[in-house]
Amino acid sequence: HLGLTSCVTLGKSLNPKCVSLVPDCSLSLRSCLQEAQCAYAIILMALLWCTEALPLAVTAFFPLILFPMMSIMEVCVEYLKDTNILFIGGLLMAITVEKWNLHKRIALRVLLIIGVRPALLILGFMIVTAFLSMWISNTATTAMMVPIAHAVLEQLHKSPEQKDVEAATLTPFLLLHPTESGPIPPPVPEENEQKKREHLRFSQGMSLCVCYAASIGGIATLTGTTPNLVLQGQVNSLFPDNPNVVNFASWFGFAFPTVIILLLLSWVWLQILFLGFNFRKNFNCGGKGREQERAAYLIIQNEHKSLGPMSFAEGAVTLLFFLLVALWFTREPGFFKGWGNVGSLNDPASLLGVPDAQGKLKAPPALLDWNTVNKKMPWNIVFLLGGGFALAKGSEKSGLSKWLGDKLTPLSSIPSPAVAFILSLLVATFTECTSNVATTTLFLPILASMAQAICLNPLYVMLPCTMAASLAFMLPVATPPNAIVFSFGKLKVCDMAKAGFLLNIIGVLTISLAINTWAYPIFKLDQFPSWAHLNTTICHVNGQFNSSVFFP
């Protein structure tokens, strides 16, 4: 109240008419108080998310208590937005695919096509893992692929002596043949140690390729990983007038080429790091080790045969999967009028298709039941998404976003590609220590405010930073796929850090290439959009479009 009292005293001393300024002073004080209270809530939640002193989902419910108590806003509606429903729908399809083992059938079939030569085997596992993680969770994909990889590695690394012992145990009668007596030649220790080192390095490379490909593949689709949905929800919440600029089709057009490039570069890096520069040996052009490769191929083939013929349920799930993807792509693709703009049935009309009595025919088993959904649905992530949307909206309502944007205006003197690169590197580093969902939830509202303040298209910094949140390659605790691979053994933290450090740099550079080339026509990044309303007039009048790029 000291500021308010000083304002009143100053007004009376200057002019009695200045007493009319008291309501404005009171309003300004109240606004500053709300900004400080919202900042306190965000800092408190950020600390709890980073330290995980409380479960992430529990911390996400803090705005339900704090924001109404601080008279900032009512936030219940923010916990179930369209983005949450999209997330739940994608997870329902992923759970159905997992239930009927369709993902395992796809994985084994692709591995049979690619083959089991060392370099191609790593590439095959990366392609399969990345494709599956585009549609189902990265954790589930990694948990399925790692045991398959280790079974193949066991066959590739068996010595001839082990194979003779196995063959003898499987033979019903053991026949002894007389041979000339003589000393048994001792094994060569140097050669055995060299082979063990090569096998260990190959095993490490195979393990890391699975978790890295899972994280990379999730970037490709809007529902592939949660940070992508956080971006869509934050854009729709912070900029409600935007014409659904981040949709399934636009994100796929931007992210899929990025994933292809990053996947190929990471494969080359892992091959160099763990297999060496002997490409002739890596592709097994010399013909050595054919027996081990044949045994590994038989393992994959037997696993595939054990699944049996494709069932009706698998066929139905496949059909529904392709139908769902087609509907996602064509709802609002941007370059033509999608089915989402044609019109929709109202609620009473939709009930006309629901029968009023139970049919006489007995229904077959359901493709998905509630027990399976309740067991496998990550409800904590759904609540975490809602908490992020509540934070973003509260930051906007309290005026904290505008205050942050005003403080970041000096960044307008820095070229926008440098801003995007530095921020992406910062997010990629931060996500090694905390959840990628929490990282994007905390950073995106601040980045949006900064972009508005410096007259830069908000998507120019929000898109690369969202992608960078998935570049968690260095530590086992950074993401669940890393932890799963690390738990199987044969890996040290230094091995993962060494491989992941350069891969992080490669990832940020690839994302910078994407945001400065093919992202421009997709999202119209060369202009400040009208839906980013803050300072729009100033930007248009002064011509302050901070859009200097590497590529015109």
Protein Blocks (a to p, Z undefined) as FASTA:
>chain_A
ZZmmmmmmmmmmmomklmmmmmmmmmmmmmmmmmmmmmmmmmmmmmmmmnomacfklmmm
mmmmmmmmnomaccklmmmcfklmmmmmmmmmmmmmmmnommmmmmmmmmmmnopcfklm
mmmmmmmmmmmmmmmcfklmmmmmmmmmmmmmmmmmpcfklmmmmmmmmpmbdcddddde
dddddddfklmmmmmmmmmmmmmmmmmmmmmmmmmmmmmpmklpmklmmmmmmmmmmmmm
bghkacfklmmmmmmmmmmmmmmmmmmmmmmmmnojalklmnopnopaklmmmmmmmmmm
mmmmmnopadfklmmmmmmmmmmmmmmmmmmnopaccfklnopcdfklmmmmpcfbdcfb
dcdddfbdfklmmmmmcfklmmmmmmmmmmmmmmmmnommmmmmmmmmmmmmpcfklmmm
mmmmmmmmmmmmmcfklmmmmmmmmmmmmmmmnopafklmmmmmmmmmmmcfkbmklpmk
lmmmmmngjiafklmmmmmmmmmmmmmmmmmmmmmmmmmmmnopmbccfklmghklmmmm
nopacfbcfbZZ
